[in-house]
């Protein structure tokens, strides 16, 4: 999020994070809900997506933009 997110922007990011948690892709590592880590399932899914889209992480993300 930016320095001073709007309520709308903050709610979008909160919902996105809650979905990642619900699907087991990230987990809370702190006690305040401020520190998260990607789970094994999260990494496996990221690898599947990269493979399906033909993304090589050695390349710049900008290489994939049209």
C-alpha positions in Angstrom: 0.0 0.0 0.0 1.0 3.6 -0.4 1.9 6.0 2.3 -1.7 7.2 2.9 -4.1 4.7 1.3 -7.7 5.6 0.8 -10.3 3.5 2.7 -11.2 1.9 -0.6 -7.6 1.0 -1.5 -7.0 -0.4 2.0 -10.1 -2.5 1.9 -9.1 -4.0 -1.5 -5.6 -4.9 -0.1 -7.2 -6.3 3.1 -9.6 -8.5 1.1 -6.8 -9.7 -1.2 -4.7 -10.7 1.8 -7.6 -12.4 3.5 -8.2 -14.5 0.3 -4.5 -15.5 0.2 -4.8 -16.6 3.8 -8.1 -18.4 3.3 -6.6 -20.4 0.4 -3.5 -21.3 2.5 -1.2 -19.4 0.2 0.2 -17.2 2.9 0.2 -17.4 6.7 0.6 -14.9 9.5 4.0 -15.1 11.1 3.6 -12.3 13.7 1.1 -11.7 16.4 -0.4 -8.5 15.1 -1.3 -9.5 11.6 1.6 -7.4 10.1 4.1 -10.1 9.1 3.2 -12.9 6.6 5.1 -15.5 4.7 4.3 -17.5 1.6 3.4 -21.1 2.4 4.7 -24.2 0.5 1.3 -24.4 -1.2 1.7 -20.7 -2.2 5.1 -21.4 -3.8 3.8 -24.5 -5.6 0.9 -22.5 -7.0 3.2 -19.6 -8.1 5.4 -22.1 -9.8 2.4 -23.6 -11.7 1.3 -20.2 -12.8 4.8 -19.2 -14.0 5.0 -22.5 -16.0 1.5 -22.1 -17.5 2.3 -18.6 -18.6 5.8 -19.3 -19.7 7.3 -16.8 -17.2 11.1 -17.0 -16.7 11.9 -15.3 -13.4 15.4 -14.6 -14.7 13.9 -12.0 -17.0 12.6 -8.6 -15.9 8.9 -8.4 -15.3 8.8 -5.6 -17.9 9.8 -8.1 -20.6 6.3 -9.6 -20.3 4.4 -6.3 -20.8 3.0 -5.4 -24.2 
